[in-house]
């Protein structure tokens, strides 16, 4: 079984796009777990509205901490494959979960990442260049035995997730890189180059690529050296 875990905080505007892309999956054996940090909008109502389309569990009142929200979802998960996704992403193909199941059950891989691109209808030339380079960098790092993977879509066996201790709740930023740094010490991380998800460009539009990249780099270095993030909070945008 596959468990899709989605941390949320005021994601009413975006969550339905992701859940709609999950609802059309050809692979039937999955569940969705939404871990909500006391949203002040209709996020929980939106999530509960899909209970007739697939198995959905909503955990309310979670701490406003993405790492802790993901860990809570993993604790509740019934699946042996965990897919952590951001609420403002969307799966690009109806066979996505089917292809993931083949990789994990037939080829017996233990951890994976996919391509991430900006939502096509909102994509600019700068988005294409940046994401092309970032996807290639992550592909290269994992190919040479390193680690790389963005929190927008991280796929891992539950046994491996538990073995490395899950996400570090002391990290408000770069928790995704930190997780896969520890995972890479146990198993190989595979880059599924034929799979992709789309993400909202809202943060890039609000802060600009230079500021976002700087935050990623400084928090990545800080997490590696001190096991905590430089930023005190990953402020929600839009």
C-alpha positions as CSV (number, residue, x, y, z in Angstrom):
1,X,0.0,0.0,0.0
2,X,1.1,3.6,-0.7
3,X,0.5,6.4,1.8
4,X,0.6,10.0,0.5
5,X,1.3,12.4,3.3
6,X,0.5,16.1,2.9
7,X,1.2,18.8,5.5
8,X,-1.1,21.8,5.3
9,X,-1.6,25.3,6.6
10,X,-4.2,27.4,4.9
11,X,-3.9,25.6,1.6
12,X,-7.6,25.8,0.5
13,X,-6.6,27.5,-2.8
14,X,-4.1,24.8,-3.8
15,X,-5.0,21.5,-2.1
16,X,-7.8,20.5,-4.5
17,X,-5.4,20.5,-7.4
18,X,-3.3,17.9,-5.8
19,X,-6.2,15.8,-4.5
20,X,-7.8,15.9,-8.0
21,X,-4.6,14.5,-9.5
22,X,-4.5,11.8,-6.9
23,X,-8.2,10.9,-7.5
24,X,-7.6,9.9,-11.1
25,X,-4.7,7.5,-10.3
26,X,-4.9,4.1,-12.0
27,X,-3.3,2.4,-9.1
28,X,-6.0,1.7,-6.5
29,X,-4.1,0.7,-3.3
30,X,-3.3,4.0,-1.7
31,X,-4.4,6.3,1.1
32,X,-4.1,10.0,1.7
33,X,-3.2,11.6,5.0
34,X,-3.5,15.3,5.4
35,X,-1.9,16.7,8.5
36,X,-3.2,20.2,9.2
37,X,-1.7,22.8,11.5
38,X,-4.9,24.5,12.5
39,X,-5.7,26.2,9.2
40,X,-8.0,29.3,9.4
41,X,-9.5,28.6,6.0
42,X,-11.4,25.7,4.4
43,X,-8.4,23.4,4.0
44,X,-9.8,20.7,6.3
45,X,-13.2,20.9,4.6
46,X,-11.6,20.5,1.2
47,X,-9.7,17.5,2.3
48,X,-12.7,15.8,3.9
49,X,-14.7,16.4,0.7
50,X,-12.6,13.7,-1.1
51,X,-13.6,10.9,1.3
52,X,-15.9,9.4,-1.3
53,X,-13.2,9.3,-3.9
54,X,-10.4,7.6,-1.9
55,X,-9.3,6.8,1.6
56,X,-8.5,10.1,3.3
57,X,-7.5,10.8,6.9
58,X,-7.3,14.3,8.2
59,X,-5.2,14.9,11.3
60,X,-6.1,18.3,12.8
61,X,-4.4,20.6,15.3
62,X,-0.8,19.6,14.5
63,X,2.1,21.8,15.4
64,X,3.0,24.4,12.8
65,X,6.1,22.5,11.8
66,X,6.3,20.8,8.4
67,X,8.8,18.1,9.7
68,X,6.6,17.2,12.7
69,X,3.5,17.2,10.5
70,X,5.1,14.7,8.1
71,X,6.3,12.6,11.0
72,X,2.8,12.5,12.4
73,X,1.5,11.4,9.0
74,X,4.1,8.7,8.8
75,X,3.1,7.4,12.2
76,X,-0.5,7.1,11.1
77,X,0.3,5.6,7.6
78,X,-0.8,2.1,6.8
79,X,1.3,1.9,3.7
80,X,4.8,0.4,3.4
81,X,5.7,3.1,0.8
82,X,5.5,6.8,1.9
83,X,5.1,9.7,-0.5
84,X,5.6,13.1,1.1
85,X,4.1,15.9,-1.0
86,X,3.6,19.6,-0.6
87,X,0.0,20.9,-0.8
88,X,0.8,23.2,-3.7
89,X,2.0,20.4,-6.0
90,X,0.2,18.3,-8.5
91,X,0.9,14.9,-10.0
92,X,1.4,15.0,-13.8
93,X,0.3,11.5,-14.8
94,X,-2.6,9.2,-13.9
95,X,-0.1,6.3,-13.9
96,X,2.2,8.0,-11.4
97,X,1.4,5.7,-8.4
98,X,1.3,2.7,-10.7
99,X,4.8,3.4,-11.9
100,X,6.0,4.1,-8.3
101,X,4.6,0.7,-7.2
102,X,6.5,-1.1,-10.0
103,X,9.7,0.5,-9.0
104,X,9.4,-0.3,-5.3
105,X,7.7,-3.7,-5.5
106,X,9.3,-5.2,-8.6
107,X,12.7,-3.5,-8.6
108,X,12.8,-3.3,-4.8
109,X,14.2,0.2,-4.6
110,X,13.9,2.0,-1.2
111,X,14.0,5.7,-1.8
112,X,13.4,8.0,-4.8
113,X,12.8,11.5,-6.1
114,X,11.2,12.8,-9.3
115,X,11.5,15.7,-11.6
116,X,9.8,18.9,-10.3
117,X,8.6,21.6,-12.7
118,X,6.5,24.7,-12.3
119,X,2.8,24.4,-13.2
120,X,2.7,24.7,-17.0
121,X,0.0,27.4,-17.2
122,X,2.1,29.6,-14.9
123,X,5.6,28.7,-16.2
124,X,8.0,31.4,-17.3
125,X,11.3,31.0,-19.2
126,X,13.2,31.6,-15.9
127,X,11.2,28.7,-14.3
128,X,12.2,26.4,-17.2
129,X,15.9,27.2,-16.9
130,X,16.0,27.0,-13.1
131,X,14.1,23.7,-12.8
132,X,16.0,22.1,-15.6
133,X,19.3,22.8,-13.9
134,X,18.0,21.8,-10.5
135,X,16.6,18.5,-11.7
136,X,19.8,17.7,-13.5
137,X,21.8,18.5,-10.4
138,X,19.7,16.2,-8.2
139,X,20.0,13.5,-10.9
140,X,23.8,13.8,-10.9
141,X,24.1,13.9,-7.1
142,X,22.1,10.7,-6.7
143,X,23.8,9.0,-9.6
144,X,27.3,9.4,-8.0
145,X,26.1,8.1,-4.7
146,X,25.3,11.5,-3.1
147,X,21.9,12.7,-2.0
148,X,19.3,15.1,-3.2
149,X,15.6,15.5,-3.2
150,X,13.0,18.2,-2.6
151,X,10.3,18.0,0.0
152,X,7.7,18.6,-2.8
153,X,7.9,14.9,-3.5
154,X,10.0,12.4,-1.5
155,X,9.3,8.7,-1.8
156,X,10.7,6.2,0.7
157,X,10.0,2.9,2.3
158,X,8.5,3.2,5.7
159,X,11.0,0.9,7.2
160,X,13.9,3.1,6.0
161,X,12.1,6.2,7.1
162,X,11.7,4.8,10.6
163,X,15.3,3.5,10.6
164,X,16.8,7.0,10.0
165,X,14.4,8.6,12.5
166,X,12.2,10.5,10.1
167,X,12.4,14.3,9.5
168,X,14.3,16.4,12.0
169,X,11.7,18.7,13.6
170,X,14.4,21.2,14.6
171,X,14.8,22.1,10.9
172,X,12.3,24.6,9.6
173,X,14.1,24.7,6.2
174,X,16.3,22.1,4.5
175,X,14.6,19.3,6.3
176,X,14.1,17.5,3.0
177,X,17.8,17.6,2.2
178,X,18.7,16.5,5.8
179,X,16.4,13.5,5.6
180,X,17.9,12.2,2.3
181,X,21.4,12.9,3.6
182,X,20.7,10.3,6.3
183,X,18.8,8.0,4.0
184,X,21.8,8.0,1.5
185,X,23.9,6.4,4.2
186,X,21.5,3.4,4.3
187,X,20.2,2.9,0.8
188,X,20.6,4.3,-2.7
189,X,18.3,7.1,-3.7
190,X,16.9,6.7,-7.2
191,X,16.0,9.6,-9.5
192,X,12.9,8.6,-11.5
193,X,13.6,10.6,-14.6
194,X,10.4,9.6,-16.3
195,X,8.1,10.8,-13.5
196,X,7.4,14.4,-12.6
197,X,5.2,16.6,-10.5
198,X,4.2,20.3,-10.9
199,X,4.5,22.9,-8.2
200,X,3.1,26.4,-7.7
201,X,5.6,29.2,-8.5
202,X,4.2,31.4,-5.7
203,X,7.4,31.5,-3.6
204,X,9.6,32.3,-6.6
205,X,7.2,35.1,-7.6
206,X,7.0,36.5,-4.1
207,X,10.7,36.3,-3.1
208,X,12.6,35.8,-6.4
209,X,14.9,32.9,-7.3
210,X,18.0,34.5,-5.8
211,X,16.5,34.9,-2.3
212,X,15.0,31.4,-2.4
213,X,18.3,29.8,-3.5
214,X,20.2,31.8,-0.8
215,X,17.8,30.4,1.8
216,X,18.2,26.9,0.6
217,X,22.0,27.1,0.6
218,X,22.5,28.8,4.0
219,X,20.0,26.5,5.7
220,X,21.5,23.5,4.0
221,X,24.9,24.4,5.3
222,X,23.6,25.3,8.8
223,X,21.6,22.0,9.1
224,X,24.7,20.0,8.1
225,X,27.0,21.8,10.6
226,X,24.6,22.4,13.5
227,X,21.7,20.0,12.9
228,X,19.3,22.9,13.0
229,X,18.1,25.5,10.4
230,X,19.3,29.1,10.2
231,X,15.8,30.3,9.4
232,X,13.4,30.3,12.4
233,X,10.4,29.7,10.2
234,X,9.6,28.9,6.6
235,X,7.0,31.6,6.0
236,X,3.9,30.5,4.1
237,X,3.5,32.5,0.8
238,X,0.3,33.3,-1.0
